[in-house]
Amino acid sequence: YERALRIREENFGPNHPDFVQSLKNLARLLKDEGKYEETRQCFERALRINEATFGPNHPKVAQTLNELAVLLNGQGKYDEAEPMY
């Protein structure tokens, strides 16, 4: 995933929506590895890009919010996760 992320970032730029998919794939891998802070950073970056690109009420924003909320919920950070659902 890291190689794909670098290629997309080089070709599309760091704030392009096509870059988000690789970023989210990396986040999922990091989550499986138990690297929760790095996972959160990836999802939050994806969220910022999607919000800037599509606006705050777009389905892609909602999907990313949900993935971030699931991560936080799994860590017992319920107060942080709840507003994202």
Phi and psi in degrees as a GROMACS rama.xvg file:
@    title "Ramachandran Plot"
@    xaxis  label "Phi"
@    yaxis  label "Psi"
@TYPE xy
-65.3162  -37.1509  GLU-2
-65.6375  -46.3034  ARG-3
-61.2104  -38.919  ALA-4
-60.9657  -46.9156  LEU-5
-62.3201  -42.7929  ARG-6
-63.0421  -46.5464  ILE-7
-65.3601  -39.725  ARG-8
-64.6456  -41.2843  GLU-9
-65.3644  -38.0251  GLU-10
-85.4587  -35.9072  ASN-11
-105.793  -22.5078  PHE-12
99.8975  160.933  GLY-13
-75.5252  -6.89584  PRO-14
-122.571  20.4905  ASN-15
-89.9049  141.416  HIS-16
-61.442  -27.6291  PRO-17
-68.6787  -21.8625  ASP-18
-72.8123  -27.6865  PHE-19
-61.2948  -39.5162  VAL-20
-60.9952  -44.1587  GLN-21
-66.2833  -36.8637  SER-22
-62.5966  -42.9717  LEU-23
-70.8841  -34.8439  LYS-24
-62.4418  -42.9874  ASN-25
-62.8779  -41.3352  LEU-26
-59.1406  -42.6653  ALA-27
-63.8349  -39.9891  ARG-28
-64.7496  -45.4597  LEU-29
-61.1266  -37.8414  LEU-30
-62.41  -44.6509  LYS-31
-61.9282  -29.1644  ASP-32
-83.9259  -3.4598  GLU-33
80.5038  16.1808  GLY-34
-94.2892  74.5048  LYS-35
-70.6324  -35.5538  TYR-36
-68.0826  -41.5625  GLU-37
-65.6085  -37.5917  GLU-38
-60.2389  -47.2508  THR-39
-60.0292  -43.0599  ARG-40
-60.2223  -41.2797  GLN-41
-64.4109  -47.3102  CYS-42
-64.2335  -39.4249  PHE-43
-66.393  -37.1463  GLU-44
-66.6171  -42.9022  ARG-45
-61.1587  -39.9939  ALA-46
-62.9712  -45.6561  LEU-47
-60.4007  -42.5278  ARG-48
-65.4738  -46.6939  ILE-49
-63.2927  -41.9356  ASN-50
-63.2749  -41.9039  GLU-51
-67.8771  -33.773  ALA-52
-82.409  -45.4981  THR-53
-110.275  -12.572  PHE-54
94.4989  163.532  GLY-55
-71.6778  -15.2463  PRO-56
-110.258  17.2098  ASN-57
-80.1313  147.614  HIS-58
-56.6095  -32.1527  PRO-59
-67.1103  -34.5236  LYS-60
-66.3956  -44.7944  VAL-61
-60.8867  -41.1206  ALA-62
-63.3678  -43.1376  GLN-63
-68.2363  -39.9797  THR-64
-59.1218  -42.4552  LEU-65
-62.4546  -44.1357  ASN-66
-63.9136  -39.0606  GLU-67
-66.5769  -41.5455  LEU-68
-63.6227  -41.0373  ALA-69
-61.471  -42.1144  VAL-70
-59.0315  -50.4936  LEU-71
-65.2567  -41.2725  LEU-72
-59.0623  -43.1429  ASN-73
-64.2787  -21.2086  GLY-74
-94.2939  1.78316  GLN-75
79.8889  14.5287  GLY-76
-93.1365  64.0531  LYS-77
-64.4925  -38.0551  TYR-78
-65.1631  -32.1059  ASP-79
-79.5391  -35.2781  GLU-80
-75.2857  -39.8786  ALA-81
-54.1722  -46.6438  GLU-82
-65.7083  -15.3554  PRO-83
-83.8922  -19.8297  MET-84
